[in-house]
Amino acid sequence: MPRFSRTPAFKDRPVLFIDLEMTGLDMSRHEIIEVAALLTYPPKFDIANSYYIRVLPTHLDTADPDALRITSYDRQNWADAIPLRQVLVELSQFAPDCILAGWSVQNEWNFLIHALEAEKLPYFFDDKMIEVWSLAYARFYGSTEMERLNLANTAKLLGIHVARHQPDSDIRATHEIFKRLIF
């Protein structure tokens, strides 16, 4: 079984803000079809590099039609998509020994681990993650400004533009929310 990386110290690790779009929420039936990632480094967490790719689906027959609608999946738009294994290798080279971060990154974490294990590839990220939703929860818990805590409402409250379910927009908004909440 692949192991999580253990070096360098957490304060020196790159932080990879990542957003995946999938054909549904069940790892056993659904697959990753889009990846957007921003590579950042402490202590300022400015964007050092970005990665965006569409992933070639292999079993659309099990896809949730609602997920395909939400992600705007269209075969023509995925004409330049690449195989999942290639995406995972590229991500591991793009951000080795990183800490994953995202709005509600547990889902991305689960799908990535499932994909890496299926492809028999090592984990390229730490065994800890940064969930921006949790930071927002702590910040806005006592606030009357927020009725429903989600990415769109948090971005709006902080004056950040986001085009929902477009991974590059979602992850850029998540990154900006993170920076505003910690600095």
Contact map, one row per residue, 1 for C-alpha under 8 A:
111000000000000000000000000000000000000000000000000000000000000000000000000000000000000000000000000000000000000000001001010000000000000000000000000000000000000000000000000000000000000
111100000000000000000000000000000000000000000000000000000000000000000000000000000000000000000000000000000000000000001001111000000000000000000000000000000000000000000000000000000000000
111110000000000000000000000000000000000000000000000000000000000000000000000000000000000000000000000000000000000000000000011000000000000000000000000000000000000000000000000000000000000
011111000000000000000000000000000000000000000000000000000000000000000000000000000000000000000000000000000000000000000000011111100000000000000000000000000000000000000000000000000000000
001111100000000000000000000000000000000000000000000000000000000000000000000000000000000000000000100000000000000000000000001111100000000000000000000000000000000000000000000000000000000
000111111000000000000000000000000000000000000000000000000000000000000000000000000000000000000000100000000000000000000000000001000000000000000000000000000000000000000000000000000000000
000011111100100000000000000000000000000000000000000000000000000000000000000000000000000000000000100000000000000000000000000000000000000000000000000000000000000000000000000000000000000
000001111101100000000000000000000000000000000000000000000000000000000000000000000000000000000000100000000000000000000000000000000000000000000000000000000000000000000000000000000000000
000001111111100000000000000000000000000000000000000000000000000000000000000000000000000000000000000000000000000000000000000000000000000000000000000000000000000000000000000000000000000
000000111111100000000000000000000000000000000000000000000000000000000000000000000000000000000000000000000000000000000000000000000000000000000000000000000000000000000000000000000000000
000000001111100000000000000000000000000001100000000000000000000000000000000000000000000000000000000000000000000000000000000000000000000000000000000000000000000000000000000000000000000
000000011111110000000000000000000000000011000000000000000000000000000000000000000000000000000000000000000000000000000000000000000000000000000000000000000000000000000000000000000000000
000000111111111000000000000000000000000011000000000000000000000000000000000000000000000000000000111000000000000000000000000000000000000000000000000000000000000000000000000000000000000
000000000001111100000000000000000000001111000000000000000000000000000000000000000000000000000010111000000000000000000000000000000000000000000000000000000000000000000000000000000000000
000000000000111110000000000000000000001111001000000000000000000000000000000000000000000000000000011110000000000000000000000000000000000000000000000000000000000000000000000000000000000
000000000000011111000000000000000000111100000000000000000000000000000000000000000000000000000010011110000000000000000000000000000000000000000000000000000000000000000000000000000000000
000000000000001111100000000000000000111100000000000000000000000000000000000000000000000000000000000111000000000000000000000000000000000000000000000000000000000000000000001001100000000
000000000000000111110000000000000011110000000000000000000000000000000000000000000000000000000000000111001001000000000000000000000000000000000000000000000000000000000000001000000000000
000000000000000011111000000000000011100000000000000000000000000000000000000000000000000000000000000001001001000000000000000000000000000000000000000000000000000000000011011000000000000
000000000000000001111100000000011111000000000000000000000000000000000000000000000000000000000000000000000001000000000000000000000000000000000000000000000000000000000010000000000000000
000000000000000000111110000000011110000000000000000000000000000000000010000000000000000000000000000000000000000000000000000000000000000000000000000000000000000000001010000000000000000
000000000000000000011111100001111100000000000000000000000000000000100010000000000000000000000000000000000000000000000000000000000000000000000000000000000000000000000000000000000000000
000000000000000000001111100001111000000000000000000000000001001110110000000000000000000000000000000000000000000000000000000000000000000000000000000000000000000000000000000000000000000
000000000000000000000111111011100000000000000000000000000000001100110000000000000000000000000000000000000000000000000000000000000000000000000000000000000000000000000000000000000000000
000000000000000000000111111001000000000000000000000000000000000000000000000000000000000000000000000000000000000000000000000000000000000000000000000000000000000000000000000000000000000
000000000000000000000001111111000000000000000000000000000000000000000000000000000000000000000000000000000000000000000000000000000000000000000000000000000000000000000000000000000000000
000000000000000000000001111111100000000000000000000000000000000000000000000000000000000000000000000000000000011001000000000000000000000000000000000000000000000000000000000000000000000
000000000000000000000000011111000000000000000000000000000000000000000000000000000000000000000000000000000000000000000000000000000000000000000000000000000000000000000000000000000000000
000000000000000000000001011111100000000000000000000000000000011000000000000000000000000000000000000000000000000000000000000000000000000000000000000000000000000000000000000000000000000
000000000000000000000111111111110000000000000000000000000000011100000000000000000000000000000000000000000000000000000000000000000000000000000000000000000000000000000000000000000000000
000000000000000000000111001011111000000000000000000000001010001000000000000000000000000000000000000000000000001000000000000000000000000000000000000000000000000000000000000000000000000
000000000000000000011110000001111110000000000000000000101000000000000000000000000001000000000000000000000000001000000000000000000000000000000000000000000000000000000000000000000000000
000000000000000000011110000000111110000000000000000001111000000000000000000000000000000000000000000000000000000000000000000000000000000000000000000000000000000000000000000000000000000
000000000000000000011100000000011111000000000000000111100000000000000000000000000000000000000000000000000000000000000000000000000000000000000000000000000000000000000010000000000000000
000000000000000001111000000000011111100000000000001111100000000000000000000000000000000000000000000000000000000000000000000000000000000000000000000000000000000000000010000000000000000
000000000000000001110000000000000111110000000000011110000000000000000000000000000000000000000000000000000000000000000000000000000000000000000000000000000000000000000011001000000000000
000000000000000111100000000000000011111000000000011100000000000000000000000000000000000000000000000000000000000000000000000000000000000000000000000000000000000000000001001000000000000
000000000000000111000000000000000001111100000011111000000000000000000000000000000000000000000000000000000000000000000000000000000000000000000000000000000000000000000000001100000000000
000000000000011110000000000000000000111110000011110000000000000000000000000000000000000000000110000000000000000000000000000000000000000000000000000000000000000000000000000000000000000
000000000000011110000000000000000000011111001111100000000000000000000000000000000000000000000000000000000000000000000000000000000000000000000000000000000000000000000000000000000000000
000000000001111000000000000000000000001111111111000000000000000000000000000000000000000000000000000000000000000000000000000000000000000000000000000000000000000000000000000000000000000
000000000011111000000000000000000000000111111100000000000000000000000000000000000000000000000000000000000000000000000000000000000000000000000000000000000000000000000000000000000000000
000000000010000000000000000000000000000011111000000000000000000000000000000000000000000000000000000000000000000000000000000000000000000000000000000000000000000000000000000000000000000
000000000000000000000000000000000000000011111100000000000000000000000000000000000000000000000000000000000000000000000000000000000000000000000000000000000000000000000000000000000000000
000000000000001000000000000000000000000111111110000000000000000000000000000000000000000000000000000000000000000000000000000000000000000000000000000000000000000000000000000000000010000
000000000000000000000000000000000000000111011111000000000000000000000000000000000000000000000000000000000000000000000000000000000000000000000000000000000000000000000000000000000000000
000000000000000000000000000000000000011110001111110000000000000000000000000000000000000000000000000000000000000000000000000000000000000000000000000000000000000000000000000000000000000
000000000000000000000000000000000000011110000111110000000000000000000000000000000000000000000000000000000000000000000000000000000000000000000000000000000000000000000000000000000000000
000000000000000000000000000000000000011100000011111000000000000000000000000000000000000000000000000000000000000000000000000000000000000000000000000000000000000000000000000000000000000
000000000000000000000000000000000001111000000011111100000000000000000000000000000000000000000000000000000000000000000000000000000000000000000000000000000000000000000000000000000000000
000000000000000000000000000000000011110000000000111110000000000000000000000000000000000000000000000000000000000000000000000000000000000000000000000000000000000000000000000000000000000
000000000000000000000000000000000111100000000000011111000000000000000000000000000000000000000000000000000000000000000000000000000000000000000000000000000000000000000001000000000000000
000000000000000000000000000000000111000000000000001111100000000000000000000000001100001000000000000000000000000000000000000000000000000000000000000000000000000000000000000000000000000
000000000000000000000000000000001110000000000000000111110000000000000000000001011100000000000000000000000000000000000000000000000000000000000000000000000000000000000000000000000000000
000000000000000000000000000000011110000000000000000011111000000000000000000001001111001000000000000000000000000000000000000000000000000000000000000000000000000000000000000000000000000
000000000000000000000000000000001000000000000000000001111100000000000000000001001111000000000000000000000000000000000000000000000000000000000000000000000000000000000000000000000000000
000000000000000000000000000000111000000000000000000000111111000000000000000000000010000000000000000000000000000000000000000000000000000000000000000000000000000000000000000000000000000
000000000000000000000000000000000000000000000000000000011111000000000000000000000000000000000000000000000000000000000000000000000000000000000000000000000000000000000000000000000000000
000000000000000000000000000000100000000000000000000000001111111000000000000000000000000000000000000000000000000000000000000000000000000000000000000000000000000000000000000000000000000
000000000000000000000010000000000000000000000000000000001111111000000000000000000000000000000000000000000000000000000000000000000000000000000000000000000000000000000000000000000000000
000000000000000000000000000000000000000000000000000000000011111000000000000000000000000000000000000000000000000000000000000000000000000000000000000000000000000000000000000000000000000
000000000000000000000000000011000000000000000000000000000011111100000000000000000000000000000000000000000000000000000000000000000000000000000000000000000000000000000000000000000000000
000000000000000000000011000011100000000000000000000000000011111110110000000000000000000000000000000000000000000000000000000000000000000000000000000000000000000000000000000000000000000
000000000000000000000011000001000000000000000000000000000000011111110000000000000000000000000000000000000000000000000000000000000000000000000000000000000000000000000000000000000000000
000000000000000000000010000000000000000000000000000000000000001111111000000000000000000000000000000000000000000000000000000000000000000000000000000000000000000000000000000000000000000
000000000000000000000000000000000000000000000000000000000000000111111100000000000000000000000000000000000000000000000000000000000000000000000000000000000000000000000000000000000000000
000000000000000000000111000000000000000000000000000000000000001111111110000000000000000000000000000000000000000000000000000000000000000000000000000000000000000000000000000000000000000
000000000000000000000011000000000000000000000000000000000000001111111111100000000000000000000000000000000000000000000000000000000000000000000000000000000000000000000000000000000000000
000000000000000000000000000000000000000000000000000000000000000011111111100000000000000000000000000000000000000000000000000000000000000000000000000000000000000000000000000000000000000
000000000000000000000000000000000000000000000000000000000000000001111111100000000000000000000000000000000000000000000000000000000000000000000000000000000000000000001000000000000000000
000000000000000000001100000000000000000000000000000000000000000000111111100000000000000000000000000000000000000000000000000000000000000000000000000000000000000000001100000000000000000
000000000000000000000000000000000000000000000000000000000000000000011111110000000000000000000000000000000000000000000000000000000000000000000000000000000000000000000000000000000000000
000000000000000000000000000000000000000000000000000000000000000000011111111011000000000000000000000000000000000000000000000000000000000000000000000000000000000000000000000000000000000
000000000000000000000000000000000000000000000000000000000000000000000001111111000000000000000000000000000000000000000000000000000000000000000000000000000000000000000000000000000000000
000000000000000000000000000000000000000000000000000000000000000000000000111111100000000000000000000000000000000000000000000000000000000000000000000000000000000000000000000000000000000
000000000000000000000000000000000000000000000000000000000000000000000000011111100000000000000000000000000000000000000000000000000000000000000000000000000000000000000000000000000000000
000000000000000000000000000000000000000000000000000000000000000000000000111111110000000000000000000000000000000000000000000000000000000000000000000000000000000000000000000000000000000
000000000000000000000000000000000000000000000000000001110000000000000000111111111000000000000000000000000000000000000000000000000000000000000000000000000000000000000000000000000000000
000000000000000000000000000000000000000000000000000000000000000000000000001111111000000000000000000000000000000000000000000000000000000000000000000000000000000000000000000000000000000
000000000000000000000000000000000000000000000000000001000000000000000000000011111100000000000000000000000000000000000000000000000000000000000000000000000000000000000000000000000000000
000000000000000000000000000000000000000000000000000011110000000000000000000001111110000000000000000000000000000000000000000000000000000000000000000000000000000000000000000000000000000
000000000000000000000000000000000000000000000000000011110000000000000000000000011111011000000000000000000000000000000000000000000000000000000000000000000000000000000000000000000000000
000000000000000000000000000000000000000000000000000000111000000000000000000000001111111000000000000000000000000000000000000000000000000000000000000000000000000000000000000000000000000
000000000000000000000000000000010000000000000000000000110000000000000000000000000111111100000000000000000000000000100000000000000000000000000000000000000000000000000000000000000000000
000000000000000000000000000000000000000000000000000000000000000000000000000000000011111110000000000000000000000000000010000000000000000000000000000000000000000000000000000000000000000
000000000000000000000000000000000000000000000000000000000000000000000000000000000111111111000000000000000000000000000000000000000000000000000000000000000000000000000000000000000000000
000000000000000000000000000000000000000000000000000010100000000000000000000000000111111111100000000000000000000000000000000000000000000000000000000000000000000000000000000000000000000
000000000000000000000000000000000000000000000000000000000000000000000000000000000001111111110000000000000000000000010000000000000000000000000000000000000000000000000000000000000000000
000000000000000000000000000000000000000000000000000000000000000000000000000000000000111111111000000000000000000000000000000000000000000000000000000000000000000000000000000000000000000
000000000000000000000000000000000000000000000000000000000000000000000000000000000000011111111100000000000000000000000000000000000000000000000000000000000000000000000000000000000000000
000000000000000000000000000000000000000000000000000000000000000000000000000000000000001111111111000000000000000000000000000100000000000000000000000000000000000000000000000000000000000
000000000000000000000000000000000000000000000000000000000000000000000000000000000000000111111111000000000000000000000000001100000000000000000000000000000000000000000000000000000000000
000000000000000000000000000000000000000000000000000000000000000000000000000000000000000011111111000000000000000000000000000000000000000000000000000000000000000000000000000000000000000
000000000000000000000000000000000000001000000000000000000000000000000000000000000000000001111111000000000000000000000000000000000000000000000000000000000000000000000000000000000000000
000000000000010100000000000000000000001000000000000000000000000000000000000000000000000000111111110000000000000000000000000110000000000000000000000000000000000000000000000000000000000
000000000000000000000000000000000000000000000000000000000000000000000000000000000000000000111111110000000000000000000000000110000000000000000000000000000000000000000000000000000000000
000011110000110000000000000000000000000000000000000000000000000000000000000000000000000000000011111000000000000000000000000111000000000000000000000000000000000000000000000000000000000
000000000000111100000000000000000000000000000000000000000000000000000000000000000000000000000011111100000000000000000000000111000000000000000000000000000000000000000000000000000000000
000000000000111100000000000000000000000000000000000000000000000000000000000000000000000000000000111110000000000000000000000011111100000000000000000000000000000000000000000000000000000
000000000000001111000000000000000000000000000000000000000000000000000000000000000000000000000000011111001000100000000000000011011100000000000000000000000000000000000000000000000000000
000000000000001111000000000000000000000000000000000000000000000000000000000000000000000000000000001111101000000000000000000000001111000000000000000000000000000000000000000000000000000
000000000000000011100000000000000000000000000000000000000000000000000000000000000000000000000000000111111000000000000000000000000111100000000000000000000000000000000000001001100000000
000000000000000000000000000000000000000000000000000000000000000000000000000000000000000000000000000011111000000000000000000000000011100000000000000000100000000000000000001001000000000
000000000000000000000000000000000000000000000000000000000000000000000000000000000000000000000000000001111110000000000000000000000011100000000000000000000000000000000000000000000000000
000000000000000001100000000000000000000000000000000000000000000000000000000000000000000000000000000111111111100000000000000000001110000000000000000000000000000000000000000000000000000
000000000000000000000000000000000000000000000000000000000000000000000000000000000000000000000000000000011111110000000000000000000010000000000000000000000000000000000000000000000000000
000000000000000000000000000000000000000000000000000000000000000000000000000000000000000000000000000000011111111000000000000000000000000000000000000000000000000000000000000000000000000
000000000000000001110000000000000000000000000000000000000000000000000000000000000000000000000000000000001111111100000000000000000000000000000000000000000000000000000000000000000000000
000000000000000000000000000000000000000000000000000000000000000000000000000000000000000000000000000100001111111110000000000000000000000000000000000000000000000000000000000000000000000
000000000000000000000000001000000000000000000000000000000000000000000000000000000000000000000000000000000111111111000000000000000000000000000000000000000000000000000000000000000000000
000000000000000000000000001000110000000000000000000000000000000000000000000000000000000000000000000000000011111111100000000000000000000000000000000000000000000000000000000000000000000
000000000000000000000000000000000000000000000000000000000000000000000000000000000000000000000000000000000001111111110000000000000000000000000000000000000000000000000000000000000000000
000000000000000000000000000000000000000000000000000000000000000000000000000000000000000000000000000000000000111111111000001000000000000000000000000000000000000000000000000000000000000
000000000000000000000000001000000000000000000000000000000000000000000000000000000000000000000000000000000000011111111100000000000000000000000000000000000000000000000000000000000000000
000000000000000000000000000000000000000000000000000000000000000000000000000000000001000000000000000000000000001111111110000000000000000000000000000000000000000000000000000000000000000
000000000000000000000000000000000000000000000000000000000000000000000000000000000000000100000000000000000000000111111111111000000000000000000000000000000000000000000000000000000000000
110000000000000000000000000000000000000000000000000000000000000000000000000000000000000000000000000000000000000011111111110000000000000000000000000000000000000000000000000000000000000
000000000000000000000000000000000000000000000000000000000000000000000000000000000000000000000000000000000000000001111111100000000000000000000000000000000000000000000000000000000000000
000000000000000000000000000000000000000000000000000000000000000000000000000000000000100000000000000000000000000000111111100000000000000000000000000000000000000000000000000000000000000
110000000000000000000000000000000000000000000000000000000000000000000000000000000000000000000000000000000000000000011111110000000000000000000000000000000000000000000000000000000000000
010000000000000000000000000000000000000000000000000000000000000000000000000000000000000000000000000000000000000000011111111000000000000000000000000000000000000000000000000000000000000
111100000000000000000000000000000000000000000000000000000000000000000000000000000000000000000000000000000000000000011001111100000000000000000000000000000000000000000000000000000000000
011110000000000000000000000000000000000000000000000000000000000000000000000000000000000000010000000000000000000010010000111111000000000000000000000000000000000000000000000000000000000
000110000000000000000000000000000000000000000000000000000000000000000000000000000000000000110011110000000000000000000000011111000000000000000000000000000000000000000000000000000000000
000110000000000000000000000000000000000000000000000000000000000000000000000000000000000000000011111100000000000000000000001111100000000000000000000000000000000000000000000000000000000
000111000000000000000000000000000000000000000000000000000000000000000000000000000000000000000000111100000000000000000000001111111000000000000000000000000000000000000000000000000000000
000110000000000000000000000000000000000000000000000000000000000000000000000000000000000000000000001000000000000000000000000011111000000000000000000000000000000000000000000000000000000
000000000000000000000000000000000000000000000000000000000000000000000000000000000000000000000000001100000000000000000000000001111100000000000000000000000000000000000000000000000000000
000000000000000000000000000000000000000000000000000000000000000000000000000000000000000000000000001110001000000000000000000001111110000000000000000000000000000000000000000000000000000
000000000000000000000000000000000000000000000000000000000000000000000000000000000000000000000000001111001000000000000000000000011111000000000000000000000000000000000000000000000000000
000000000000000000000000000000000000000000000000000000000000000000000000000000000000000000000000000011111100000000000000000000001111111000000000000000000000000000000000000000000000000
000000000000000000000000000000000000000000000000000000000000000000000000000000000000000000000000000011110000000000000000000000000111111100000000000000000000000000000000000001001100000
000000000000000000000000000000000000000000000000000000000000000000000000000000000000000000000000000001110000000000000000000000000011111110000000000011100000000000000000000000000000000
000000000000000000000000000000000000000000000000000000000000000000000000000000000000000000000000000000000000000000000000000000000011111111000000000000000000000000000000000000000000000
000000000000000000000000000000000000000000000000000000000000000000000000000000000000000000000000000000000000000000000000000000000011111111100000000000000000000000000000000000000100100
000000000000000000000000000000000000000000000000000000000000000000000000000000000000000000000000000000000000000000000000000000000001111111111000000010000100000000000000000000000000100
000000000000000000000000000000000000000000000000000000000000000000000000000000000000000000000000000000000000000000000000000000000000111111111000000010000000000000000000000000000000000
000000000000000000000000000000000000000000000000000000000000000000000000000000000000000000000000000000000000000000000000000000000000011111111000000000000000000000000000000000000000000
000000000000000000000000000000000000000000000000000000000000000000000000000000000000000000000000000000000000000000000000000000000000001111111100000000000000000000000000000000000000100
000000000000000000000000000000000000000000000000000000000000000000000000000000000000000000000000000000000000000000000000000000000000000111111110110000000000000000000000000000000000000
000000000000000000000000000000000000000000000000000000000000000000000000000000000000000000000000000000000000000000000000000000000000000111111110000000000000000000000000000000000000000
000000000000000000000000000000000000000000000000000000000000000000000000000000000000000000000000000000000000000000000000000000000000000000111111000000000000000000000000000000000000000
000000000000000000000000000000000000000000000000000000000000000000000000000000000000000000000000000000000000000000000000000000000000000000011111110000000000000000000000000000000000000
000000000000000000000000000000000000000000000000000000000000000000000000000000000000000000000000000000000000000000000000000000000000000000000111111000000000000000000000000000000000000
000000000000000000000000000000000000000000000000000000000000000000000000000000000000000000000000000000000000000000000000000000000000000000010011111000000000100000000000000000000000000
000000000000000000000000000000000000000000000000000000000000000000000000000000000000000000000000000000000000000000000000000000000000000000010011111110001100100000000000000000000000000
000000000000000000000000000000000000000000000000000000000000000000000000000000000000000000000000000000000000000000000000000000000000000000000001111110000000000000000000000000000000000
000000000000000000000000000000000000000000000000000000000000000000000000000000000000000000000000000000000000000000000000000000000000000000000000011111001000000000000000000000000000000
000000000000000000000000000000000000000000000000000000000000000000000000000000000000000000000000000000000000000000000000000000000000100110000000011111101100000000000000000000000000000
000000000000000000000000000000000000000000000000000000000000000000000000000000000000000000000000000000000000000000000000000000000000100000000000000111111100000000000000000000000000000
000000000000000000000000000000000000000000000000000000000000000000000000000000000000000000000000000000100000000000000000000000000000100000000000000011111110000000000000010011000000000
000000000000000000000000000000000000000000000000000000000000000000000000000000000000000000000000000000000000000000000000000000000000000000000000000001111111000001010000000000000000000
000000000000000000000000000000000000000000000000000000000000000000000000000000000000000000000000000000000000000000000000000000000000000000000000010111111111100000000000000000000000000
000000000000000000000000000000000000000000000000000000000000000000000000000000000000000000000000000000000000000000000000000000000000000100000000010011111111110000000000000000001000000
000000000000000000000000000000000000000000000000000000000000000000000000000000000000000000000000000000000000000000000000000000000000000000000000000000111111111111000000000011001000000
000000000000000000000000000000000000000000000000000000000000000000000000000000000000000000000000000000000000000000000000000000000000000000000000000000011111111110000000000000000000000
000000000000000000000000000000000000000000000000000000000000000000000000000000000000000000000000000000000000000000000000000000000000000000000000110000001111111100000000000000000000000
000000000000000000000000000000000000000000000000000000000000000000000000000000000000000000000000000000000000000000000000000000000000000000000000000000000111111100000000000000001000000
000000000000000000000000000000000000000000000000000000000000000000000000000000000000000000000000000000000000000000000000000000000000000000000000000000000011111110000000000000000000000
000000000000000000000000000000000000000000000000000000000000000000000000000000000000000000000000000000000000000000000000000000000000000000000000000000000011111111000000000010011000000
000000000000000000000000000000000000000000000000000000000000000000000000000000000000000000000000000000000000000000000000000000000000000000000000000000000011001111100000000010000000000
000000000000000000000000000000000000000000000000000000000000000000000000000000000000000000000000000000000000000000000000000000000000000000000000000000010010000111110000110010000000000
000000000000000000000000000000000000000000000000000000000000000000000000000000000000000000000000000000000000000000000000000000000000000000000000000000000000000011111100110000000000000
000000000000000000000000000000000000000000000000000000000000000000000000000000000000000000000000000000000000000000000000000000000000000000000000000000010000000001111110110000000000000
000000000000000000001000000000000000000000000000000000000000000000000110000000000000000000000000000000000000000000000000000000000000000000000000000000000000000000111110110000000000000
000000000000000000000000000000000000000000000000000000000000000000000010000000000000000000000000000000000000000000000000000000000000000000000000000000000000000000111111110000000000000
000000000000000000111000000000000111000000000000000000000000000000000000000000000000000000000000000000000000000000000000000000000000000000000000000000000000000000011111111000000000000
000000000000000000100000000000000001100000000000000100000000000000000000000000000000000000000000000000000000000000000000000000000000000000000000000000000000000000000111111100000000000
000000000000000000000000000000000000000000000000000000000000000000000000000000000000000000000000000000000000000000000000000000000000000000000000000000000000000001111111111110000000000
000000000000000000100000000000000000000000000000000000000000000000000000000000000000000000000000000000000000000000000000000000000000000000000000000000100000000001111111111111000000000
000000000000000011100000000000000001110000000000000000000000000000000000000000000000000000000000000001100000000000000000000000000000000000000000000000000000000000000011111111100000000
000000000000000000000000000000000000010000000000000000000000000000000000000000000000000000000000000000000000000000000000000000000000000000000000000000000000000000000001111111110000000
000000000000000000000000000000000000000000000000000000000000000000000000000000000000000000000000000000000000000000000000000000000000000000000000000000100010000111000000111111111000000
000000000000000010000000000000000000000000000000000000000000000000000000000000000000000000000000000001100000000000000000000000000001000000000000000000100010000000000000011111111100000
000000000000000010000000000000000000000000000000000000000000000000000000000000000000000000000000000001000000000000000000000000000000000000000000000000000000000000000000001111111110000
000000000000000000000000000000000000000000000000000000000000000000000000000000000000000000000000000000000000000000000000000000000000000000000000000000000000000100000000000111111111000
000000000000000000000000000000000000000000000000000000000000000000000000000000000000000000000000000000000000000000000000000000000001000000000000000000000110010100000000000011111111100
000000000000000000000000000000000000000000000000000000000000000000000000000000000000000000000000000000000000000000000000000000000001001000000000000000000000000000000000000001111111110
000000000000000000000000000000000000000000001000000000000000000000000000000000000000000000000000000000000000000000000000000000000000000000000000000000000000000000000000000000111111111
000000000000000000000000000000000000000000000000000000000000000000000000000000000000000000000000000000000000000000000000000000000000000000000000000000000000000000000000000000011111111
000000000000000000000000000000000000000000000000000000000000000000000000000000000000000000000000000000000000000000000000000000000000001100100000000000000000000000000000000000001111111
000000000000000000000000000000000000000000000000000000000000000000000000000000000000000000000000000000000000000000000000000000000000000000000000000000000000000000000000000000000111111
000000000000000000000000000000000000000000000000000000000000000000000000000000000000000000000000000000000000000000000000000000000000000000000000000000000000000000000000000000000011111
